[in-house]
Amino acid sequence: MSMKVYEYANCGTCKKALKFLDKNGATYQKISITEQPPSMNELKEMLGHLQARGLSYKNLFNTSGVQYRELGISQMIQDGLSETQALQMLAQNGKLIKRPFLLTKNSGTVGFQEQEWISILKKK
């Protein structure tokens, strides 16, 4: 699998991440997260990468997004939203997913933290 970056065109953090990849000569596939959200398999793969770092499915959510608040996702999580239910919601609505969403053959992360992305580029 090549490096995939799910992004949202109006997202400043996504623009910063793509600029970082270009500056570092990375080859990647840019995908609109709203037009084509990550598949259930990709979400599960990303979840595995996050869990390896002590994180959970909750870290896949774009908690600052309008839809996150409008749909009351925080309350759903508190009320016991299961991992499977969360992944199904995310696979159907890219606006709920934290972005940028970077997935490579060996690693993945959500959000943009330069040091973390440097580490991922070394692993790819």
Backbone hydrogen bonds, N-H to C=O, Kabsch-Sander energy under -0.5 kcal/mol:
donor,donor_aa,acceptor,acceptor_aa,energy
4,K,103,L,-3.0
5,V,29,Q,-3.0
6,Y,4,K,-0.5
6,Y,101,F,-2.8
7,E,5,V,-0.6
7,E,31,I,-3.0
11,C,8,Y,-2.3
12,G,10,N,-0.6
15,K,11,C,-2.1
16,K,12,G,-2.2
17,A,13,T,-2.3
18,L,14,C,-2.7
19,K,15,K,-2.2
20,F,16,K,-2.1
21,L,17,A,-2.4
22,D,18,L,-2.6
23,K,19,K,-2.6
24,N,20,F,-1.7
25,G,22,D,-1.6
26,A,21,L,-2.6
28,Y,26,A,-0.5
29,Q,3,M,-3.0
30,K,28,Y,-0.6
31,I,5,V,-2.8
31,I,29,Q,-0.5
33,I,7,E,-2.9
33,I,31,I,-0.5
36,Q,32,S,-2.5
43,L,39,S,-2.7
44,K,40,M,-2.4
45,E,41,N,-2.3
46,M,42,E,-2.7
47,L,43,L,-2.6
48,G,44,K,-2.0
49,H,45,E,-1.7
50,L,46,M,-2.5
51,Q,47,L,-3.1
52,A,48,G,-1.8
53,R,50,L,-1.3
54,G,51,Q,-1.9
55,L,50,L,-2.4
59,N,56,S,-1.8
60,L,57,Y,-1.8
61,F,58,K,-1.2
62,N,96,L,-3.0
63,T,61,F,-1.4
65,G,62,N,-1.8
69,R,65,G,-1.5
70,E,66,V,-3.1
71,L,67,Q,-2.7
72,G,69,R,-0.9
73,I,68,Y,-2.1
76,M,72,G,-2.1
77,I,73,I,-2.7
78,Q,74,S,-2.2
79,D,75,Q,-2.3
80,G,77,I,-1.5
81,L,76,M,-2.0
86,A,82,S,-2.5
87,L,83,E,-2.7
88,Q,84,T,-2.2
89,M,85,Q,-2.2
90,L,86,A,-2.5
91,A,87,L,-2.5
92,Q,88,Q,-1.1
93,N,89,M,-0.9
93,N,90,L,-0.6
96,L,93,N,-1.9
97,I,94,G,-1.4
98,K,60,L,-3.1
101,F,6,Y,-2.3
102,L,100,P,-0.6
102,L,109,T,-2.8
103,L,4,K,-2.6
103,L,101,F,-0.5
104,T,107,S,-3.1
109,T,102,L,-2.2
111,G,100,P,-2.3
113,Q,111,G,-0.5
116,E,113,Q,-0.7
117,W,113,Q,-2.1
118,I,114,E,-2.5
119,S,115,Q,-2.0
120,I,116,E,-2.1
121,L,117,W,-2.6
122,K,118,I,-1.7
123,K,119,S,-1.2
124,K,120,I,-1.6
